[in-house]
C-alpha cells in the first residue's frame, strides 16, 4: 500500500506501508531503487533536484540521493524529534520538520546538521 507520493516530472517516489520508499522512472515505468532504513510508515516526503527528504513515524528524517539510492544523512542526535514526524518541507539548502512532540526544527539539507527550533 502506498501512503505518500512525490513527482518531479521524471521520477515518481512512493512511500509504502512496508516502510520502503520506491523510486520509479516515469517514462519506462521501471523501478530504479528501493530505499530502506526507516522503521515505520513514511509520513511525508519532499523531492527537489534528485534529493529526497523523507519523514517517518519512527521520528527520523532521512536525506536520499535518488540517482544512486544512497542515504546521505539521517537527522539524529540530541536535537532529533522525540515522536513521529508529521510534516516536512525542503529547499536546496534547508529542511523544516514538525512532529507530534510539538516542535518545529530547521536542518541543513547538505550536511544534515540541526540549525534551530
N, C-alpha and C positions, 0 to 999 in steps of 0.2 A: 504494500500500500504506500502511495506517495502522499506526503504531508506538507511538503514545501517545494517550490519551483523557482528557478531563475532562468532567464533567457536573454542572450545578448545578440541575437541575430545569426550567430554561428553555432553556439552551443545551447543545449538545454541541460540544466543541472537539476537533479531530483533528489530530495531527501526522503528516505523511506522509513517505515516502521521498524525494519530490521537494523536500524542505526547506521546503515551505509548511505553514502552520497554517491550518485552515479552521474558521470559526465557523458553526454551524448553529442554526436555530430549531427546537426540538423539536416544537412544535405543528404548524407548517406544513411542516417538512422542508426549508425554504428555506435556501440558502446566504446568510449575511449578509455575511461578509467573508472574504477570503483575505489572511492576514498573511504578508508576505515580508520577508526580511532576514537570516535565518540562512543560513550557507553549507554546512551539513551536516544530518544527521539530528537531529531533536529528541529528546533523551534523557529529558526529563521536563517535566511541566507541572503547575501548580497554579492553580486558579481560585477567586477569592473576590470576591463583590460586583462583578462585571463587570471585575475586574482579573485578567489572566492573566500569570503568570510562566512563561517558557519557558527551559529549559536545553538546551544543544546540544553535540554532539560537536565543534563548531568552537571550543569553550572559552568561548563567550559566554552571557550570561544577559540576556534582554530582558523588559521590563515593558510590557504592552499594555493599552489600553482597548478591550474588545471591543465596546462600543456604537458607537465611532467607527472602529475598525480601525486606530488610530494607535499607533505605538510611543512610549511615554512616556520610557523610559530603556533604555540599554544599559550594563550594568555593565562598565566598562573601566578603562583607566589602569594604573598600575604595580601595583595590587593585584588585577588580574583573574586568573582561573585560567590556568595555563600549558598545560593539556591538557583533555581532554573533561570536561564537567560530567556527573557520574554520578547525582546525586540533588539534589532541592531540596524545601523546604517553605516555605510562606509564611503570613503572617497579614496583618491590615490594616496593620501597621506594619513588619514585618521579613520578610526573606527569608534563609534559611540554605541554603548551597550546598556541595556536596562535589565533588571532582574526582579524576581519575586521578592527578593530581600529589600526592595525599595530603593536600591541605589542606581545611579546612572554613572557610567565610567567612560573616560576618554583614553584611547590607546593609540600608539604609533603603529600603523599597519606594516611599515617596513622593518621595524626592529622587534615588535611585539612588546615593547615597554609600556607600562602603565604611566599615564601623564597626570590625571587627576580625577576626582569625583565631581 
